[in-house]
């Protein structure tokens, strides 16, 4: 897919600026993924702070290297979603409970308010929200060790 000509850069305040081929400049542009978990590299939109779409990008790889680097950097800032690799312990099988986990970003603990904060995205993928609204991803339940799966089964 050929994208229309545009420029993407950071302004003096570190915010993304989008300049169309016509010279129209939009400050505070936000990249938004259509499928952030299942297909992170496909289906991406650049929108204004008011939510108006400026550009649809079918594949992240369609962007020129400099623009892709800016978009990926901005996405990393916005999409803080640690991936759980192991459940070390849970304080209680009743909620609220404190979970001690190992993630792709290191060990941490969080409070699970209720079982409804565990959402099944697919048969093997879970999204867990902690009491502060931070989301943790379990990409593949079967890839967890036996102890972790046993702890998790008590809440599913």
C-alpha angles and dihedrals in degrees: 000000000000115000121214114254114274141144127231122193143144119257125220089277094053095252122135116256123198120201117191124214087260091059097253109148125207120190124206096029115182125206112219125189119219092207106020096174109028099038109011095166096050131069111021131166131199108215137179121247086263091056099254112145115239100174138006115213115197095194127017087221089064089074122092111258096255094049091043090054091052093047093047091048091051092047091053090054093050101037106059101167115148116206115230111231099171139007108222097182147329122218094222140354088230118076139280091051136160115238122202109202143167114230136181085263096050138274120325143152131224141174120250108207097195145341089261087071089070109082124189110221094177135349089280104026127080134184114204122193119204126212091270095052096256112143123221121196127217099192097185122010091198092059090062119095119260094259091052093048091049092053092045093049089063089065100041 
